[in-house]
Amino acid sequence: MAASRIPFSSLNVQGEARWVGKWFCLVSLTPSPPRCSGSALSSSVTLMFRVIGLALCLCLGLGSDPLVIVWTPARARGALHPSDSGLTCAAFPQDHYDWGLRAIKSVLVVAGSLKRGDPDRPEDQVLMRSLRDFNIPKIVTDDVPVFMGLIGDLFPALDVPRRRDLNFEALVRKAVVELKLQAEDNFVLKVAQLEELLAVRHSVFVVGNAGAGKSQVLKSLHKTHQIMKRRPVWVDLNPKAVTNDELFGVINPATREWKDGLFSSIMRELANITHDGPKWILLDGDIDPMWIESLNTVMDDNKVLTLASNERIPLSPTMRLLFEISHLRTATPATVSRAGRSEREPPVHHGKL
């Protein structure tokens, strides 16, 4: 709850001018979005407050992107918060789904880039495309019809084709062939979606079971950057193979001597590389709260690794943090919301082999 004293003689409340005198006191409540569990505000409290969608404030805060008119994020919020739009959380039961404010911000960033790239396109088409193209990579196959039905309800009779970079897809196919793989359309699409996701989020979960092709998607994108002569750098490690102190460093309690960790030394080396090529740190191992919580400041907008020695290692604009994992069951909602997600499912074979 917050209270503010604001010098206004009149206030515009939902299109109506209200006389408030020279000074008035504004009391506001900022509750969290509703979840599958937990109690909501009591009716006696909600009756005394006027409900204002937080997505409206977020749109105003992102005014640098010439997006859309004010009503559009309210429609987007219905797609990003299934529980608010009439769907229960059981409709989207996956652990790696996140519909919070960070997801709204990412959709608005994508919409801003689409609007700048095609300024003549109507704004409802821009938002529909950003909602669909940003969220489809993290939706499993069984949930795609539900999600597309929700998009269809928000934007009836609107079908906007996906924005494609045909030159980049041709380079992906060339890279896939050089890796002795089959350049199927679905595989090339996953590589292109991962590249689009890395352009928006600096931390990405690549989720899928063993044999789903997560490593091959990453190798294909890395090979594509090599063909483009972007000088990519890729360092991978298994965080479960070492202790937390060996991963991030530790101070000797007796001598107060600092011993650098594996992840901190890798991140420092990549941060000191000056060229503009992509630099990836791949953590290949299931999520463990013991070490993933130490990366919260790296995965959020701070983009800084703070060590026990008080050293702060920034994440440069060309660096990305990738997690190759099979599930997110042990990750907290705060961790899930800090990264983008790319779902990779194994191909379905019909009949007997």
FENJO-V36976 format. One record per residue. SS is DSSP state (helix for helix, strand for strand, loop for the rest). PHI is phi in whole degrees, 0 to 359 (none if undefined). PSI is psi in whole degrees, 0 to 359 (999 if undefined). Layout:
# FENJO-V36976
ss phi psi
SS PHI PSI
SS PHI PSI
This chain:
# FENJO-V36976
ss phi psi
loop none 142
strand 220 147
strand 232 137
strand 224 145
strand 255 114
strand 242 130
loop 277 84
loop 232 143
loop 268 334
strand 213 156
strand 225 136
strand 270 110
strand 246 105
loop 52 46
loop 87 358
strand 247 133
strand 279 123
strand 245 129
strand 279 123
loop 239 4
loop 82 192
loop 284 321
loop 230 148
strand 209 158
strand 256 127
strand 254 121
strand 249 125
strand 232 145
loop 247 138
loop 237 78
loop 284 158
loop 285 159
loop 298 149
loop 295 143
loop 245 184
loop 292 331
loop 230 168
loop 106 159
loop 262 146
loop 268 176
loop 294 147
loop 291 155
helix 295 329
helix 294 332
helix 277 317
helix 293 332
loop 293 338
loop 268 1
loop 231 148
loop 267 130
loop 280 127
loop 232 125
loop 295 133
helix 288 338
helix 298 331
helix 295 317
helix 295 323
helix 295 322
helix 296 319
helix 293 326
helix 291 335
loop 259 38
loop 295 347
loop 293 335
loop 268 115
loop 288 77
loop 277 255
loop 226 171
loop 291 168
loop 295 330
helix 286 343
helix 294 313
helix 300 332
helix 296 323
helix 288 323
helix 295 326
helix 297 328
helix 295 327
helix 280 330
helix 273 342
loop 238 89
loop 301 326
loop 292 333
loop 280 338
loop 260 20
loop 98 350
loop 266 143
loop 276 165
helix 294 342
helix 291 341
helix 289 333
helix 232 78
loop 275 0
loop 291 147
loop 289 334
loop 266 10
loop 275 136
loop 220 130
loop 235 31
loop 272 195
helix 292 328
helix 295 325
helix 293 321
helix 297 317
helix 298 318
helix 297 320
helix 297 320
helix 292 325
helix 295 317
helix 297 318
helix 297 322
helix 297 318
helix 293 322
helix 294 321
helix 293 320
helix 291 327
helix 285 332
loop 221 77
loop 293 341
loop 274 350
loop 285 139
loop 302 149
helix 287 331
helix 292 327
helix 290 324
helix 298 313
helix 291 321
helix 297 318
helix 293 318
helix 293 320
helix 298 315
helix 288 309
helix 289 331
helix 281 327
helix 267 335
helix 301 320
loop 301 333
loop 263 359
loop 270 129
loop 288 163
helix 299 321
helix 292 336
helix 265 353
helix 298 316
helix 299 324
helix 294 316
helix 293 317
helix 293 328
helix 294 324
helix 293 318
helix 297 320
helix 295 327
helix 290 324
helix 285 323
loop 233 76
loop 294 144
loop 57 35
loop 232 118
loop 227 105
loop 254 127
loop 293 151
loop 292 139
loop 287 125
loop 238 143
loop 254 94
helix 295 326
helix 294 319
helix 293 320
helix 296 325
helix 294 322
helix 292 325
helix 296 316
helix 298 321
helix 295 319
helix 294 321
helix 296 319
helix 294 320
helix 294 334
loop 273 9
loop 63 37
loop 244 170
loop 266 126
loop 275 67
loop 285 155
helix 298 319
helix 294 323
helix 291 316
helix 298 323
helix 297 319
helix 296 322
helix 294 317
helix 294 322
helix 294 323
helix 294 321
helix 296 319
helix 294 324
helix 291 321
helix 293 337
helix 285 341
helix 255 317
loop 247 138
loop 270 354
strand 231 132
strand 221 133
strand 266 124
strand 259 104
strand 254 137
loop 170 156
loop 286 170
loop 298 136
loop 85 4
loop 280 345
loop 98 22
helix 297 313
helix 296 322
helix 291 327
helix 295 316
helix 295 317
helix 295 322
helix 294 319
helix 293 321
helix 296 319
helix 294 324
helix 298 318
helix 296 326
helix 293 320
helix 296 325
loop 282 359
loop 58 43
loop 265 2
loop 54 59
loop 290 150
strand 236 129
strand 227 120
strand 235 125
strand 240 151
strand 207 159
loop 257 107
helix 291 342
helix 278 350
helix 275 349
loop 230 166
loop 281 171
helix 295 322
helix 292 322
helix 289 338
helix 277 318
helix 246 353
loop 100 160
strand 208 151
strand 260 126
loop 295 120
loop 294 338
loop 273 313
loop 260 352
loop 59 26
loop 270 137
strand 271 129
strand 247 119
loop 291 151
loop 261 170
helix 292 311
helix 292 318
helix 296 322
helix 290 321
helix 295 316
helix 294 324
helix 293 319
helix 295 316
helix 292 326
helix 293 335
loop 274 353
loop 283 129
loop 266 341
loop 287 166
loop 268 10
loop 287 160
loop 293 141
strand 231 119
strand 247 139
strand 246 112
strand 257 119
strand 260 104
strand 261 91
loop 173 153
loop 297 152
loop 292 134
loop 230 124
helix 301 341
helix 295 326
helix 246 335
helix 289 331
helix 293 335
helix 287 349
helix 258 9
helix 300 318
helix 288 340
helix 279 323
helix 279 337
loop 272 194
loop 289 349
loop 291 321
loop 55 44
strand 223 134
strand 263 117
strand 258 120
loop 264 167
loop 293 341
loop 276 9
loop 70 10
loop 280 140
strand 241 117
strand 254 114
strand 280 152
loop 270 115
loop 291 161
loop 300 338
loop 263 0
strand 268 143
strand 226 146
strand 250 117
strand 245 141
strand 236 117
strand 261 104
strand 224 165
loop 261 337
loop 199 171
loop 234 31
loop 293 330
loop 264 2
loop 272 143
loop 282 159
helix 302 328
helix 295 322
helix 289 318
helix 298 322
helix 287 346
loop 274 355
loop 223 154
strand 281 166
strand 224 138
strand 234 114
strand 272 128
loop 239 114
loop 254 146
loop 291 151
loop 295 147
loop 266 123
loop 256 125
loop 264 140
loop 90 181
loop 270 145
loop 262 999
